[in-house]
Amino acid sequence: KAGVTQTPRYLIKTRGQQVTLSCSPISGHRSVSWYQQTPGQGLQFLFEYFSETQRNKGNFPGRFSGRQFSNSRSEMNVSTLELGDSALYLCASSLNTGTLYYEQYFGPGTRLTVT
Amino acid sequence: GQQLNQSPQSMFIQEGEDVSMNCTSSSIFNTWLWYKQDPGEGPVLLIALYKAGELTSNGRLTAQFGITRKDSFLNISASIPSDVGIYFCAGHSTGGGADGLTFGKGTHLIIQP
């Protein structure tokens, strides 16, 4: 079974621009979560989508948004990029079945650099 | 928000040695997970724990869910070069708030030849 895939793997953007990142979950996984990883703050939860609806949200500003499609694929968008948004953005998928929900499987991430 | 204190931050060990690391929280967690991350890759799930006192093994790795539900431990026996990487604990708290996983800052394992 194929793992979580994320595109693109690397991205360089300029401050003020916006960016869209894509994630395809493991087949059969309908819950998709997004995390930001930085050296200073570590891994931080952004939001989670299930059945095309945002179900949970972390403590990030409204510039960070996402969506999920009917095939469970997900995208996240960051508008008005700031230098501090430079990070590895990780997508994780899981089954929405009891405790298996917490067993999240990560993709390789998208390395975003804002200049 | 919830925080997980993971220690040690880094470990320098000899190949063949056993490794121990732990994670503590001020909140009660109902789920503990351990992940390993290699450079340029996403975290890989190693072990998931769901019950206080639970002890679970995955090959040379053994993890325990602390009986207070505020801590977890990971042991690696007879370390080998491919064990090098960053190990993260993660958990889900019953204390409300965002429903994503909370991660520790990681333990960087370095194996000296």
Interface residues (C-beta under 8 A of the other chain):
Chain A: V4 S33 Y35 G42 L43 Q44 F45 L46 F47 E48 R55 N56 K57 G58 N59 L90 A92 T99 Y102 E103 Q104 Y105 F106 G107 P108 G109
Chain B: G1 T31 L33 Y35 G40 E41 G42 P43 V44 L45 A48 Y50 F88 A90 H92 A98 D99 G100 L101 T102 F103 G104 K105 G106
